[in-house]
């Protein structure tokens, strides 16, 4: 069945809202499961697959609304600098580790390195690495087919960009796809309490602003200004930068390889995601750590991973040979 016509059984409204609100404070994927409602009380509705969990997505919507507070907290260059730094650092954690490591295992690292970069990725407020990888692996199995829940070809731009994870059905991850990650209790912890790391980051950014206000008042920042710029604005930009890979990079751009999906190489997406925009390359060679295959295809995440490899933090970075790329490109053309 496709995501649109699959039949799901709805819980009673009060129980459903309670569960949605509880997800503000931890992932339900690792929480004890409630007992199923008796068959006589279940209401079966086909449209439930696309129903928005408003209680659960309120924090996501609030993140956007809080950005409007710039009207009151004002502007400073130091706050903008922290915003850019946290955007780049966390985007690298998402592209380099959530995607290329946890989802595709395109290189190796130590268990400590795995946890540290999983922790950094969790600060991006895109849930834990297990949830993220499970959804992404599902995407590659069904790319641009009816069961690909964030395909713009199948379900439209808005749904692919952000609607899918706001829905009742598609928020849940298929943990059978990430059995290799489930054996690590520290990763399960990051998923179970995925709100903890972003909260700690927000508090830290606020305290940084308070400190700078007292020790360097000439910088013109405050705790509230730093919180709005460094955490909320940076995170919202990070959200939509990441989401463009699902939406824009399956609609706009060029296709070097004749893949079975509609993946595209998109320079704009590559620039704002540190290299993820070479999406047609990626869908053809999903096991390659490097996604920009030629010198003119900017892939900042790849460059950063290469630097980490010099220090032994990561190793065995997989990439196709130049001759294989040339032959495959010719065959596709």
Buried (B, 14 or more C-beta within 10 A) or exposed (E): EEBEEEEBEBBEEEEBBEBBEEBEEBBBBBEEEEEEBEEEEBEEEEEBBBBEBEBBBBEBEEBBEBBEBBEEBBEBEBBBBBBBEBBBBBBBBBBBBBBBBBBBBBBBBEEEBBBBBBBBBBBBBBBBBBBBBBBBBBBBEBBBBBBBBBBBBBBEBEBBBBBBBBBBBBBBBEBEBBEEBBEBEEBBBBBBBBBBBBBEBBEBBBEBBBEBBEEEEEBBBBBBBBBBBBBBBBBBBBBEBBBBBBBBBBBBBEBBBEBEBBBBBBBEBBBBBBBBBBBBBBBBBBEBBBBBBEEEBBBBBBBBBBEBBEEEBBEEBBBBEEEEBEEBBEEEE
